[in-house]
Amino acid sequence: MSDRYTSFANTTAGRAMVKRLGLPEPVRLRRYRAGDPDIEGTVLVGGAGRLAEPVRKLLREGGASTEGEGPYTGLVFDATGIADSTGLRALYDFFHPVARSLRPCGRVVVLGTPPEECGNPREATAQRALEGFVRSVAKEFGRGTTAQLVYVAPGAEDAVESTLRFLLSPKSAYVSGQVVRVGAADVTAPANWTRPLEGKVALVTGAARGIGEAIARVLARDGAHVVCLDVPAAGQPLSAVANDIKGSALQLDLTSTDAPQRLVEYFSERNGRVDIVVHNAGITRDKTLARMSEDKWDVLMDINLSSQERVNDALLAADLLPSGGRIVAVSSMSGIAGNRGQTNYAASKAGVIGLVQFNAPVLASKGVTINAVAPGFIETQMTAAMPMVVREGGRRMNSMSQGGQPVDVAETIAWFASPGSAGLTGNVVRVCGQSLLGA
């Protein structure tokens, strides 16, 4: 469904009117198109920590310039050298002179040290302060600018490239105000960053339409052979998606008792493994708790959460998810902030976050990462059916003043799925344009 307000606000008359009336001013976000470089233009790098020089080298090798006058496509500040609260002045000294020098849809990334891995309380205090700074910058700079904080663990300096490529690129158009943790890992960079998933086998559940379809298409664009899974009732659109991306279609009800075993047999016989598992399948059965039937609770919880646990257990037990494997689960802002009439849905999506956080250290010993994305208001058939007032509220209550697109969720999942993202596990990243809900 088109966003008529955003279209109007980007006309000459519309820009003048919304500014005069103090209304939200959404800009047209710049999104990635096949063939675009991940990083381009001039990215100014500041700070004097352990990451500044490696980041400059990485950016230059990626085709960006790190010298010259603005306007800049990105600002990167290495705050790992800040050892106490007085050192936070360095943030002001770097950003104040160039705050107005970012291009529209610019990128801001601050690099820090995880507070729990700092040497003393003063350093940890200063590093924790970075979160408030970054989230405020994400709300202040406007014009489609995003801002993120990346905590890089000591020893993880070589594991940050995939994350910088994503956060500084148009692929992260609707991701802002996020805190990402990168840990030490053995990283094998893709041979080709434009097709980082070449040779990989991916499973995407709920792939027949909407966000699932977008995920399947982006993973295929990045080189993966995608097994598109959905219920038999969605067989026709599922086959259309799979055929279009030269993938495979698998009709399967994940709540059936034999579903995990059937998945094991499928991948054992056809591929011998599955490198990437994306848990996207989900439903809503909204009612206030007092009016909710047992069936609405049970069916939703089984599809949205319990089936993910069963599938993971089966694939891991059968050794089909090898070292270097990736599990990515789709949560929701409802799982973070809650939502009236969605006690079942919010519980299931909060459970997905728990699934990620508590399985991350267990799977790390197998060389497998697990992360989650939490979409906010995304333009889909489901949100198009909302009452107009609710729909407009969802669109405007974020720093971008607009809804996201299914491809925004898909790009974030592709980042987690990359071979270069071995240092990312246990993360929950919101794809919500920095929603005011649950912030």
DRENDO-1510 file (C-alpha; in Angstrom, 1 decimal, always signed):
<recs>
REC; n; res; u; v; w
REC; 1; MET; +0.0; +0.0; +0.0 .
REC; 2; SER; +1.4; +3.4; -1.0 .
REC; 3; ASP; +2.1; +6.0; +1.7 .
REC; 4; ARG; +0.3; +9.1; +0.3 .
REC; 5; TYR; +1.5; +11.4; +3.1 .
REC; 6; THR; +5.2; +10.6; +2.4 .
REC; 7; SER; +4.6; +11.1; -1.3 .
REC; 8; PHE; +3.0; +14.5; -0.7 .
REC; 9; ALA; +5.6; +15.6; +1.8 .
REC; 10; ASN; +8.3; +15.1; -0.8 .
REC; 11; THR; +6.7; +17.5; -3.3 .
REC; 12; THR; +7.6; +21.2; -3.4 .
REC; 13; ALA; +4.2; +22.3; -2.0 .
REC; 14; GLY; +4.2; +19.5; +0.5 .
REC; 15; ARG; +7.6; +20.2; +1.9 .
REC; 16; ALA; +6.6; +23.8; +2.5 .
REC; 17; MET; +3.3; +22.9; +4.1 .
REC; 18; VAL; +4.6; +20.2; +6.5 .
REC; 19; LYS; +7.4; +22.5; +7.6 .
REC; 20; ARG; +5.1; +25.4; +8.2 .
REC; 21; LEU; +2.6; +23.3; +10.2 .
REC; 22; GLY; +5.3; +21.4; +12.1 .
REC; 23; LEU; +4.2; +18.0; +10.8 .
REC; 24; PRO; +6.4; +14.9; +10.3 .
REC; 25; GLU; +8.9; +15.3; +7.5 .
REC; 26; PRO; +9.6; +11.9; +6.0 .
REC; 27; VAL; +12.2; +11.7; +3.3 .
REC; 28; ARG; +12.5; +9.1; +0.6 .
REC; 29; LEU; +15.0; +6.6; +2.0 .
REC; 30; ARG; +17.8; +5.5; -0.2 .
REC; 31; ARG; +17.7; +1.7; -0.5 .
REC; 32; TYR; +20.2; -0.7; -2.0 .
REC; 33; ARG; +19.8; -1.7; -5.7 .
REC; 34; ALA; +21.7; -4.6; -7.2 .
REC; 35; GLY; +25.1; -3.4; -8.4 .
REC; 36; ASP; +25.4; -0.5; -5.9 .
REC; 37; PRO; +28.5; -0.4; -3.8 .
REC; 38; ASP; +28.1; -1.1; -0.1 .
REC; 39; ILE; +30.0; +2.0; +0.9 .
REC; 40; GLU; +30.7; +5.0; -1.3 .
REC; 41; GLY; +31.5; +8.7; -1.1 .
REC; 42; THR; +33.5; +10.2; +1.8 .
REC; 43; VAL; +33.3; +8.6; +5.3 .
REC; 44; LEU; +35.0; +10.7; +7.9 .
REC; 45; VAL; +36.7; +8.7; +10.7 .
REC; 46; GLY; +37.5; +10.2; +14.1 .
REC; 47; GLY; +38.7; +9.0; +17.5 .
REC; 48; ALA; +42.0; +7.6; +18.6 .
REC; 49; GLY; +41.1; +4.1; +19.9 .
REC; 50; ARG; +42.2; +0.7; +18.7 .
REC; 51; LEU; +39.8; +0.6; +15.7 .
REC; 52; ALA; +40.4; +4.0; +14.0 .
REC; 53; GLU; +43.2; +3.0; +11.7 .
REC; 54; PRO; +41.9; -0.5; +10.8 .
REC; 55; VAL; +38.5; +1.1; +9.9 .
REC; 56; ARG; +40.2; +3.7; +7.7 .
REC; 57; LYS; +42.0; +0.9; +5.9 .
REC; 58; LEU; +38.8; -1.2; +5.5 .
REC; 59; LEU; +36.9; +1.8; +4.1 .
REC; 60; ARG; +39.6; +2.6; +1.6 .
REC; 61; GLU; +39.8; -1.0; +0.4 .
REC; 62; GLY; +36.0; -1.0; +0.1 .
REC; 63; GLY; +36.1; +2.0; -2.3 .
REC; 64; ALA; +35.3; +4.9; +0.0 .
REC; 65; SER; +37.4; +7.9; +0.7 .
REC; 66; THR; +38.3; +8.8; +4.3 .
REC; 67; GLU; +39.7; +12.2; +3.5 .
REC; 68; GLY; +38.3; +15.5; +2.2 .
REC; 69; GLU; +35.6; +18.0; +2.9 .
REC; 70; GLY; +31.9; +17.3; +3.3 .
REC; 71; PRO; +29.2; +16.6; +2.5 .
REC; 72; TYR; +29.9; +13.1; +3.9 .
REC; 73; THR; +28.1; +9.9; +3.3 .
REC; 74; GLY; +29.1; +8.7; +6.8 .
REC; 75; LEU; +30.7; +9.6; +10.1 .
REC; 76; VAL; +32.5; +6.9; +12.1 .
REC; 77; PHE; +33.9; +7.6; +15.5 .
REC; 78; ASP; +36.1; +5.2; +17.4 .
REC; 79; ALA; +35.3; +5.7; +21.1 .
REC; 80; THR; +37.2; +2.6; +22.3 .
REC; 81; GLY; +39.9; +4.9; +23.6 .
REC; 82; ILE; +37.5; +6.8; +26.0 .
REC; 83; ALA; +38.6; +5.7; +29.5 .
REC; 84; ASP; +36.4; +7.8; +31.7 .
REC; 85; SER; +33.5; +10.3; +31.6 .
REC; 86; THR; +35.7; +13.3; +31.0 .
REC; 87; GLY; +36.8; +11.6; +27.7 .
REC; 88; LEU; +33.2; +11.8; +26.4 .
REC; 89; ARG; +34.0; +15.4; +25.4 .
REC; 90; ALA; +35.7; +13.9; +22.3 .
REC; 91; LEU; +32.2; +13.0; +21.0 .
REC; 92; TYR; +31.3; +16.7; +21.0 .
REC; 93; ASP; +34.6; +17.8; +19.5 .
REC; 94; PHE; +34.2; +15.4; +16.5 .
REC; 95; PHE; +30.5; +15.6; +15.8 .
REC; 96; HIS; +29.7; +19.2; +16.5 .
REC; 97; PRO; +31.6; +20.7; +13.5 .
REC; 98; VAL; +30.3; +18.2; +11.0 .
REC; 99; ALA; +26.8; +17.6; +12.3 .
REC; 100; ARG; +25.3; +19.5; +9.4 .
REC; 101; SER; +27.7; +18.1; +6.8 .
REC; 102; LEU; +26.0; +14.7; +6.3 .
REC; 103; ARG; +24.3; +14.0; +3.0 .
REC; 104; PRO; +20.6; +13.0; +3.2 .
REC; 105; CYS; +20.3; +9.4; +4.3 .
REC; 106; GLY; +23.7; +9.7; +5.8 .
REC; 107; ARG; +25.2; +7.1; +8.2 .
REC; 108; VAL; +26.6; +7.5; +11.7 .
REC; 109; VAL; +28.5; +4.7; +13.5 .
REC; 110; VAL; +30.1; +4.9; +16.9 .
REC; 111; LEU; +32.5; +2.1; +17.9 .
REC; 112; GLY; +32.9; +1.2; +21.6 .
REC; 113; THR; +34.0; -1.5; +24.0 .
REC; 114; PRO; +31.4; -3.6; +25.7 .
REC; 115; PRO; +31.0; -2.2; +29.2 .
REC; 116; GLU; +31.2; -5.6; +30.7 .
REC; 117; GLU; +34.6; -6.1; +29.2 .
REC; 118; CYS; +36.1; -2.8; +30.4 .
REC; 119; GLY; +39.0; -2.7; +32.8 .
REC; 120; ASN; +37.4; -0.6; +35.5 .
REC; 121; PRO; +34.1; +1.0; +36.5 .
REC; 122; ARG; +35.0; +4.4; +35.1 .
REC; 123; GLU; +35.7; +3.1; +31.7 .
REC; 124; ALA; +32.6; +1.0; +31.7 .
REC; 125; THR; +30.5; +4.0; +32.7 .
REC; 126; ALA; +31.9; +6.1; +29.8 .
REC; 127; GLN; +31.3; +3.3; +27.3 .
REC; 128; ARG; +27.7; +2.8; +28.5 .
REC; 129; ALA; +27.1; +6.5; +28.0 .
REC; 130; LEU; +27.6; +6.0; +24.3 .
REC; 131; GLU; +24.1; +4.4; +24.0 .
REC; 132; GLY; +22.3; +7.6; +25.0 .
REC; 133; PHE; +24.5; +9.7; +22.8 .
REC; 134; VAL; +23.9; +7.5; +19.7 .
REC; 135; ARG; +20.1; +7.1; +20.2 .
REC; 136; SER; +19.8; +10.9; +20.5 .
REC; 137; VAL; +21.9; +11.5; +17.4 .
REC; 138; ALA; +19.6; +9.1; +15.5 .
REC; 139; LYS; +16.7; +11.3; +16.5 .
REC; 140; GLU; +18.4; +14.7; +15.9 .
REC; 141; PHE; +20.1; +14.5; +12.5 .
REC; 142; GLY; +17.0; +13.8; +10.5 .
REC; 143; ARG; +16.8; +13.7; +6.6 .
REC; 144; GLY; +16.9; +9.9; +6.7 .
REC; 145; THR; +20.1; +9.6; +8.7 .
REC; 146; THR; +20.7; +6.5; +10.8 .
REC; 147; ALA; +23.0; +6.2; +13.8 .
REC; 148; GLN; +24.2; +3.0; +15.5 .
REC; 149; LEU; +26.5; +1.9; +18.3 .
REC; 150; VAL; +28.7; -1.1; +17.7 .
REC; 151; TYR; +30.4; -2.6; +20.8 .
REC; 152; VAL; +33.5; -4.4; +19.5 .
REC; 153; ALA; +35.0; -6.9; +22.0 .
REC; 154; PRO; +38.8; -6.9; +22.5 .
REC; 155; GLY; +40.2; -9.3; +19.9 .
REC; 156; ALA; +37.2; -8.8; +17.6 .
REC; 157; GLU; +38.9; -6.1; +15.5 .
REC; 158; ASP; +39.0; -8.4; +12.4 .
REC; 159; ALA; +35.3; -9.3; +12.8 .
REC; 160; VAL; +33.8; -5.9; +12.2 .
REC; 161; GLU; +33.9; -5.5; +8.4 .
REC; 162; SER; +30.5; -7.2; +7.6 .
REC; 163; THR; +28.8; -5.0; +10.2 .
REC; 164; LEU; +30.4; -1.8; +8.9 .
REC; 165; ARG; +29.5; -2.7; +5.3 .
REC; 166; PHE; +25.9; -3.1; +6.4 .
REC; 167; LEU; +25.5; -0.2; +8.7 .
REC; 168; LEU; +27.2; +2.3; +6.3 .
REC; 169; SER; +25.3; +1.1; +3.3 .
REC; 170; PRO; +21.7; +1.7; +1.9 .
REC; 171; LYS; +20.9; -1.8; +3.0 .
REC; 172; SER; +20.3; -0.5; +6.6 .
REC; 173; ALA; +17.9; +2.3; +5.5 .
REC; 174; TYR; +15.3; +1.5; +8.2 .
REC; 175; VAL; +17.7; +0.4; +11.0 .
REC; 176; SER; +18.5; +3.1; +13.4 .
REC; 177; GLY; +19.3; +3.7; +17.1 .
REC; 178; GLN; +20.6; +0.2; +17.5 .
REC; 179; VAL; +23.3; -1.3; +19.7 .
REC; 180; VAL; +25.2; -4.2; +18.0 .
REC; 181; ARG; +27.7; -6.4; +19.7 .
REC; 182; VAL; +30.6; -8.0; +17.8 .
REC; 183; GLY; +32.6; -10.7; +19.5 .
REC; 184; ALA; +35.9; -12.4; +18.7 .
REC; 185; ALA; +35.5; -15.1; +16.0 .
REC; 186; ASP; +37.3; -16.8; +13.2 .
REC; 187; VAL; +35.9; -14.9; +10.2 .
REC; 188; THR; +36.2; -16.0; +6.7 .
REC; 189; ALA; +35.4; -13.0; +4.5 .
REC; 190; PRO; +33.3; -13.7; +1.4 .
REC; 191; ALA; +35.2; -14.1; -1.8 .
REC; 192; ASN; +32.8; -11.7; -3.4 .
REC; 193; TRP; +31.0; -9.2; -1.2 .
REC; 194; THR; +28.3; -8.7; -3.9 .
REC; 195; ARG; +27.3; -12.4; -3.6 .
REC; 196; PRO; +28.5; -13.3; -0.1 .
REC; 197; LEU; +26.2; -16.4; +0.1 .
REC; 198; GLU; +27.4; -18.1; -3.0 .
REC; 199; GLY; +27.2; -21.8; -2.6 .
REC; 200; LYS; +25.1; -21.6; +0.6 .
REC; 201; VAL; +21.8; -23.5; +1.2 .
REC; 202; ALA; +19.1; -21.4; +3.0 .
REC; 203; LEU; +15.8; -22.4; +4.5 .
REC; 204; VAL; +13.2; -19.6; +4.8 .
REC; 205; THR; +9.9; -20.4; +6.4 .
REC; 206; GLY; +6.7; -18.5; +5.6 .
REC; 207; ALA; +8.2; -17.6; +2.2 .
REC; 208; ALA; +5.1; -17.4; +0.0 .
REC; 209; ARG; +4.5; -13.7; +0.5 .
REC; 210; GLY; +5.3; -10.5; +2.4 .
REC; 211; ILE; +8.4; -10.4; +4.5 .
REC; 212; GLY; +9.2; -14.1; +3.9 .
REC; 213; GLU; +9.1; -13.6; +0.1 .
REC; 214; ALA; +11.5; -10.6; +0.4 .
REC; 215; ILE; +13.9; -12.6; +2.6 .
REC; 216; ALA; +14.0; -15.4; +0.0 .
REC; 217; ARG; +14.6; -12.9; -2.8 .
REC; 218; VAL; +17.4; -11.1; -1.0 .
REC; 219; LEU; +19.2; -14.3; +0.0 .
REC; 220; ALA; +19.0; -15.6; -3.6 .
REC; 221; ARG; +20.3; -12.3; -4.8 .
REC; 222; ASP; +23.3; -12.8; -2.5 .
REC; 223; GLY; +24.0; -16.2; -4.0 .
REC; 224; ALA; +22.2; -18.7; -1.8 .
REC; 225; HIS; +20.0; -21.6; -3.0 .
REC; 226; VAL; +16.9; -20.9; -1.1 .
REC; 227; VAL; +14.4; -23.6; +0.0 .
REC; 228; CYS; +11.1; -21.7; +0.3 .
REC; 229; LEU; +8.8; -23.3; +2.9 .
REC; 230; ASP; +5.1; -22.5; +3.6 .
REC; 231; VAL; +1.9; -24.3; +4.3 .
REC; 232; PRO; +0.2; -26.4; +1.5 .
REC; 233; ALA; -2.6; -23.8; +1.3 .
REC; 234; ALA; +0.0; -21.3; +0.0 .
REC; 235; GLY; +1.4; -23.7; -2.6 .
REC; 236; GLN; +0.7; -21.6; -5.7 .
REC; 237; PRO; +2.4; -18.4; -4.6 .
REC; 238; LEU; +5.1; -20.4; -2.9 .
REC; 239; SER; +6.0; -22.1; -6.1 .
REC; 240; ALA; +5.9; -18.8; -8.0 .
REC; 241; VAL; +8.5; -17.3; -5.6 .
REC; 242; ALA; +10.7; -20.4; -5.7 .
REC; 243; ASN; +10.7; -20.6; -9.4 .
REC; 244; ASP; +11.4; -16.9; -9.8 .
REC; 245; ILE; +14.5; -17.0; -7.7 .
REC; 246; LYS; +15.6; -20.5; -9.0 .
REC; 247; GLY; +15.1; -22.0; -5.5 .
REC; 248; SER; +13.1; -24.9; -4.3 .
REC; 249; ALA; +9.5; -25.0; -2.9 .
REC; 250; LEU; +8.7; -27.1; +0.1 .
REC; 251; GLN; +5.0; -27.4; +1.3 .
REC; 252; LEU; +5.0; -28.2; +4.9 .
REC; 253; ASP; +2.9; -27.4; +8.0 .
REC; 254; LEU; +5.5; -26.8; +10.7 .
REC; 255; THR; +3.0; -27.7; +13.5 .
REC; 256; SER; +2.6; -31.2; +12.2 .
REC; 257; THR; +4.2; -33.9; +14.5 .
REC; 258; ASP; +6.4; -35.2; +11.7 .
REC; 259; ALA; +7.5; -31.8; +10.4 .
REC; 260; PRO; +11.0; -31.8; +12.0 .
REC; 261; GLN; +11.8; -35.3; +10.7 .
REC; 262; ARG; +10.5; -34.4; +7.2 .
REC; 263; LEU; +12.8; -31.4; +7.2 .
REC; 264; VAL; +15.7; -33.6; +8.3 .
REC; 265; GLU; +15.0; -36.1; +5.5 .
REC; 266; TYR; +14.6; -33.4; +2.9 .
REC; 267; PHE; +17.9; -31.7; +3.5 .
REC; 268; SER; +19.7; -35.0; +4.1 .
REC; 269; GLU; +18.6; -36.3; +0.7 .
REC; 270; ARG; +18.8; -33.2; -1.4 .
REC; 271; ASN; +21.6; -31.0; +0.0 .
REC; 272; GLY; +23.3; -32.8; +2.8 .
REC; 273; ARG; +23.2; -29.7; +4.9 .
REC; 274; VAL; +21.5; -26.4; +5.5 .
REC; 275; ASP; +23.8; -23.4; +6.1 .
REC; 276; ILE; +21.2; -20.7; +6.9 .
REC; 277; VAL; +17.8; -21.2; +8.7 .
REC; 278; VAL; +15.5; -18.2; +8.8 .
REC; 279; HIS; +12.5; -18.6; +11.1 .
REC; 280; ASN; +10.0; -16.2; +9.6 .
REC; 281; ALA; +6.7; -18.2; +9.7 .
REC; 282; GLY; +4.2; -16.6; +12.0 .
REC; 283; ILE; +0.6; -15.7; +12.5 .
REC; 284; THR; -1.5; -13.3; +14.6 .
REC; 285; ARG; -4.7; -14.2; +16.5 .
REC; 286; ASP; -5.5; -10.9; +18.2 .
REC; 287; LYS; -8.0; -10.7; +21.1 .
REC; 288; THR; -7.8; -9.2; +24.5 .
REC; 289; LEU; -6.8; -11.9; +27.0 .
REC; 290; ALA; -10.3; -12.0; +28.6 .
REC; 291; ARG; -11.9; -12.8; +25.2 .
REC; 292; MET; -9.1; -15.0; +23.8 .
REC; 293; SER; -10.0; -18.7; +23.2 .
REC; 294; GLU; -7.6; -21.5; +24.1 .
REC; 295; ASP; -7.2; -22.3; +20.4 .
REC; 296; LYS; -6.0; -18.7; +19.6 .
REC; 297; TRP; -3.4; -19.0; +22.2 .
REC; 298; ASP; -2.2; -22.6; +21.5 .
REC; 299; VAL; -2.1; -22.4; +17.6 .
REC; 300; LEU; -0.2; -19.1; +17.6 .
REC; 301; MET; +2.4; -20.2; +20.2 .
REC; 302; ASP; +3.0; -23.4; +18.4 .
REC; 303; ILE; +3.6; -21.7; +15.0 .
REC; 304; ASN; +5.5; -18.6; +16.3 .
REC; 305; LEU; +7.8; -20.2; +18.9 .
REC; 306; SER; +7.5; -23.9; +19.7 .
REC; 307; SER; +8.0; -25.0; +16.0 .
REC; 308; GLN; +11.3; -23.0; +15.9 .
REC; 309; GLU; +12.6; -24.9; +18.9 .
REC; 310; ARG; +11.6; -28.3; +17.4 .
REC; 311; VAL; +13.2; -27.5; +14.0 .
REC; 312; ASN; +16.4; -26.2; +15.5 .
REC; 313; ASP; +16.7; -29.3; +17.7 .
REC; 314; ALA; +16.1; -31.7; +14.8 .
REC; 315; LEU; +18.5; -30.1; +12.4 .
REC; 316; LEU; +21.3; -29.8; +15.0 .
REC; 317; ALA; +20.7; -33.4; +16.2 .
REC; 318; ALA; +21.1; -34.6; +12.6 .
REC; 319; ASP; +24.3; -32.6; +12.1 .
REC; 320; LEU; +22.7; -30.8; +9.2 .
REC; 321; LEU; +23.6; -27.3; +10.4 .
REC; 322; PRO; +27.4; -27.2; +10.0 .
REC; 323; SER; +30.0; -25.0; +11.7 .
REC; 324; GLY; +29.6; -21.6; +10.2 .
REC; 325; GLY; +25.9; -22.1; +10.2 .
REC; 326; ARG; +23.4; -19.2; +10.8 .
REC; 327; ILE; +20.1; -19.2; +12.5 .
REC; 328; VAL; +18.1; -16.0; +12.2 .
REC; 329; ALA; +14.7; -15.6; +13.8 .
REC; 330; VAL; +12.0; -12.9; +13.2 .
REC; 331; SER; +10.7; -11.4; +16.4 .
REC; 332; SER; +8.7; -8.2; +16.6 .
REC; 333; MET; +8.5; -4.8; +18.4 .
REC; 334; SER; +5.4; -6.3; +20.1 .
REC; 335; GLY; +7.8; -8.7; +21.8 .
REC; 336; ILE; +9.7; -5.8; +23.2 .
REC; 337; ALA; +7.0; -3.2; +24.0 .
REC; 338; GLY; +3.9; -5.3; +24.2 .
REC; 339; ASN; +0.6; -4.5; +22.5 .
REC; 340; ARG; -3.0; -4.4; +23.5 .
REC; 341; GLY; -4.9; -7.4; +22.3 .
REC; 342; GLN; -1.6; -9.3; +21.5 .
REC; 343; THR; -0.7; -11.1; +24.8 .
REC; 344; ASN; -0.3; -14.3; +22.8 .
REC; 345; TYR; +1.7; -12.7; +19.9 .
REC; 346; ALA; +3.9; -10.5; +22.2 .
REC; 347; ALA; +4.7; -13.5; +24.4 .
REC; 348; SER; +5.7; -15.6; +21.4 .
REC; 349; LYS; +7.9; -12.9; +20.0 .
REC; 350; ALA; +9.5; -12.1; +23.4 .
REC; 351; GLY; +10.1; -15.9; +23.5 .
REC; 352; VAL; +11.9; -15.7; +20.2 .
REC; 353; ILE; +14.3; -13.1; +21.8 .
REC; 354; GLY; +14.9; -15.5; +24.6 .
REC; 355; LEU; +15.5; -18.3; +22.2 .
REC; 356; VAL; +18.3; -16.3; +20.6 .
REC; 357; GLN; +19.9; -14.9; +23.8 .
REC; 358; PHE; +20.0; -18.2; +25.7 .
REC; 359; ASN; +21.0; -20.4; +22.8 .
REC; 360; ALA; +23.8; -18.1; +21.5 .
REC; 361; PRO; +26.5; -19.4; +24.0 .
REC; 362; VAL; +25.4; -23.0; +23.5 .
REC; 363; LEU; +25.6; -22.8; +19.7 .
REC; 364; ALA; +28.9; -20.9; +19.8 .
REC; 365; SER; +30.6; -24.1; +20.7 .
REC; 366; LYS; +29.3; -25.6; +17.5 .
REC; 367; GLY; +30.4; -22.6; +15.4 .
REC; 368; VAL; +26.8; -21.6; +14.7 .
REC; 369; THR; +25.5; -18.1; +15.3 .
REC; 370; ILE; +21.9; -17.2; +16.2 .
REC; 371; ASN; +20.4; -13.7; +16.0 .
REC; 372; ALA; +17.0; -12.0; +15.7 .
REC; 373; VAL; +15.4; -9.1; +13.9 .
REC; 374; ALA; +12.5; -7.3; +15.5 .
REC; 375; PRO; +10.4; -5.5; +12.8 .
REC; 376; GLY; +8.4; -2.4; +13.6 .
REC; 377; PHE; +5.7; -1.0; +11.3 .
REC; 378; ILE; +6.4; -2.7; +7.9 .
REC; 379; GLU; +4.3; -2.0; +4.8 .
REC; 380; THR; +2.6; -5.4; +4.2 .
REC; 381; GLN; -0.9; -6.7; +3.4 .
REC; 382; MET; -1.4; -7.1; +7.1 .
REC; 383; THR; -0.7; -3.4; +8.0 .
REC; 384; ALA; -2.6; -2.3; +4.9 .
REC; 385; ALA; -5.7; -3.8; +6.5 .
REC; 386; MET; -5.4; -1.8; +9.7 .
REC; 387; PRO; -7.8; +1.1; +10.4 .
REC; 388; MET; -6.4; +4.3; +8.9 .
REC; 389; VAL; -5.8; +6.1; +12.2 .
REC; 390; VAL; -3.9; +3.1; +13.6 .
REC; 391; ARG; -1.9; +2.7; +10.4 .
REC; 392; GLU; -0.9; +6.3; +10.2 .
REC; 393; GLY; +0.2; +6.2; +13.9 .
REC; 394; GLY; +2.4; +3.2; +13.2 .
REC; 395; ARG; +3.9; +5.0; +10.2 .
REC; 396; ARG; +4.8; +8.3; +11.9 .
REC; 397; MET; +5.8; +7.1; +15.4 .
REC; 398; ASN; +9.5; +6.6; +14.6 .
REC; 399; SER; +12.5; +8.7; +13.7 .
REC; 400; MET; +11.9; +8.2; +9.9 .
REC; 401; SER; +8.2; +9.2; +10.1 .
REC; 402; GLN; +7.3; +6.4; +7.7 .
REC; 403; GLY; +6.8; +2.7; +7.6 .
REC; 404; GLY; +9.5; +0.3; +6.5 .
REC; 405; GLN; +9.5; -2.1; +3.6 .
REC; 406; PRO; +9.8; -5.9; +3.7 .
REC; 407; VAL; +13.2; -5.6; +2.0 .
REC; 408; ASP; +14.5; -3.7; +5.1 .
REC; 409; VAL; +13.9; -6.8; +7.2 .
REC; 410; ALA; +15.4; -9.0; +4.5 .
REC; 411; GLU; +18.6; -7.0; +4.2 .
REC; 412; THR; +19.1; -7.2; +7.9 .
REC; 413; ILE; +18.7; -10.9; +7.9 .
REC; 414; ALA; +21.2; -11.2; +4.9 .
REC; 415; TRP; +23.7; -9.3; +7.0 .
REC; 416; PHE; +23.4; -11.8; +9.9 .
REC; 417; ALA; +23.6; -14.7; +7.4 .
REC; 418; SER; +26.9; -13.5; +5.8 .
REC; 419; PRO; +30.0; -15.6; +6.3 .
REC; 420; GLY; +31.6; -12.3; +7.4 .
REC; 421; SER; +29.2; -12.1; +10.4 .
REC; 422; ALA; +30.7; -14.8; +12.5 .
REC; 423; GLY; +31.3; -12.4; +15.3 .
REC; 424; LEU; +27.6; -11.6; +15.6 .
REC; 425; THR; +25.6; -13.8; +17.9 .
REC; 426; GLY; +22.9; -13.2; +20.5 .
REC; 427; ASN; +22.0; -9.9; +18.9 .
REC; 428; VAL; +18.4; -8.6; +18.6 .
REC; 429; VAL; +18.3; -5.7; +16.0 .
REC; 430; ARG; +15.1; -3.7; +15.6 .
REC; 431; VAL; +14.1; -2.9; +12.0 .
REC; 432; CYS; +11.7; -0.1; +13.0 .
REC; 433; GLY; +13.1; +3.3; +11.9 .
REC; 434; GLN; +13.9; +3.9; +15.7 .
REC; 435; SER; +10.3; +3.4; +16.8 .
REC; 436; LEU; +9.2; +5.4; +19.8 .
REC; 437; LEU; +7.5; +2.3; +21.2 .
REC; 438; GLY; +9.8; +0.3; +23.5 .
REC; 439; ALA; +12.6; +2.7; +22.9 .
</recs>
